[in-house]
Amino acid sequence: MTDERFFERLREDAAQLRYTPQDEFTWTRLAASIRSRMLSNVTVAQMLARWFRPIMASFATLAIVAALSITWIETREPAFNADSISANSLEITVDGDTYTLAE
């Protein structure tokens, strides 16, 4: 069912990406670093910081986009204004009767 040649090629291609230090000291340091991260107890403040930093970054980005959008919308020339609408009269014809609307 599986293509064994595919997995062999995948392993061969991934071998060049694998980090294999030749020095024993580097292996010891790497193992100690991983072990210390696994065994360290996370405080409540650290856990909250891990959760809130991305959320606050998202809110900050949203606030910047909103501020830029509002600035862009307010600086655009409006398509119509109340003076131009009230200056023109409007005629409506209903059932043969003509009504003129002005101001």
C-alpha positions as CSV (number, residue, x, y, z in Angstrom):
1,M,0.0,0.0,0.0
2,T,2.8,2.4,0.8
3,D,5.5,3.4,-1.6
4,E,8.7,2.4,0.2
5,R,10.9,4.2,-2.3
6,F,9.1,7.5,-1.5
7,F,9.9,7.2,2.2
8,E,13.6,6.3,1.4
9,R,13.9,9.4,-0.8
10,L,12.2,11.5,1.9
11,R,14.7,10.2,4.5
12,E,17.6,10.9,2.1
13,D,16.4,14.5,1.4
14,A,15.8,15.2,5.1
15,A,19.2,13.9,6.1
16,Q,20.9,17.1,4.9
17,L,18.5,19.1,7.1
18,R,19.2,17.1,10.2
19,Y,21.3,18.7,12.9
20,T,24.1,16.3,13.9
21,P,26.9,17.9,15.8
22,Q,30.2,16.0,15.9
23,D,31.3,17.3,19.2
24,E,30.3,15.5,22.4
25,F,30.1,18.8,24.4
26,T,27.5,20.1,21.9
27,W,25.3,17.0,22.4
28,T,25.5,17.3,26.2
29,R,24.6,21.0,26.1
30,L,21.7,20.3,23.7
31,A,20.3,17.5,25.8
32,A,20.6,19.6,29.0
33,S,18.8,22.5,27.3
34,I,16.0,20.3,26.2
35,R,15.8,18.7,29.6
36,S,15.7,22.0,31.5
37,R,12.9,23.2,29.3
38,M,10.8,20.1,29.9
39,L,11.3,20.1,33.6
40,S,10.9,23.8,34.3
41,N,7.6,24.8,36.0
42,V,5.9,27.7,34.3
43,T,4.5,30.4,36.5
44,V,1.1,31.9,36.1
45,A,2.6,35.1,34.9
46,Q,4.6,33.4,32.3
47,M,1.6,31.4,31.1
48,L,-0.6,34.5,30.9
49,A,2.2,36.3,29.0
50,R,2.3,33.5,26.5
51,W,-1.4,33.8,25.9
52,F,-1.9,37.5,26.0
53,R,1.1,38.7,23.9
54,P,-0.4,37.4,20.6
55,I,-3.9,38.5,21.6
56,M,-2.6,42.0,22.4
57,A,-0.6,42.1,19.2
58,S,-3.7,41.2,17.2
59,F,-5.7,44.0,19.0
60,A,-3.0,46.5,18.4
61,T,-3.0,45.6,14.7
62,L,-6.7,45.9,14.5
63,A,-6.6,49.3,16.2
64,I,-4.0,50.6,13.8
65,V,-6.1,49.4,10.8
66,A,-9.2,51.0,12.3
67,A,-7.5,54.3,12.9
68,L,-6.0,54.3,9.3
69,S,-9.4,53.4,7.9
70,I,-11.2,56.1,9.8
71,T,-8.6,58.7,8.7
72,W,-8.9,57.6,5.1
73,I,-12.7,57.7,5.1
74,E,-12.8,61.1,6.7
75,T,-10.3,62.7,4.3
76,R,-12.2,61.5,1.2
77,E,-14.5,64.0,-0.5
78,P,-18.1,63.0,0.1
79,A,-20.1,61.9,-3.0
80,F,-22.9,64.3,-2.0
81,N,-23.7,66.9,0.6
82,A,-26.9,68.4,2.0
83,D,-26.4,71.7,0.2
84,S,-26.3,70.2,-3.3
85,I,-29.4,68.1,-2.5
86,S,-31.4,71.0,-1.2
87,A,-30.4,73.3,-4.0
88,N,-32.1,71.2,-6.7
89,S,-35.8,70.7,-6.8
90,L,-37.3,67.3,-7.4
91,E,-40.4,66.7,-9.5
92,I,-42.6,63.6,-8.9
93,T,-45.4,62.6,-11.2
94,V,-48.0,60.3,-9.7
95,D,-51.2,59.5,-11.6
96,G,-51.0,62.5,-13.9
97,D,-50.4,65.0,-11.0
98,T,-46.9,66.6,-10.8
99,Y,-45.5,67.4,-7.4
100,T,-42.4,69.6,-6.9
101,L,-40.3,69.2,-3.9
102,A,-37.9,72.0,-3.0
103,E,-36.0,72.5,0.2
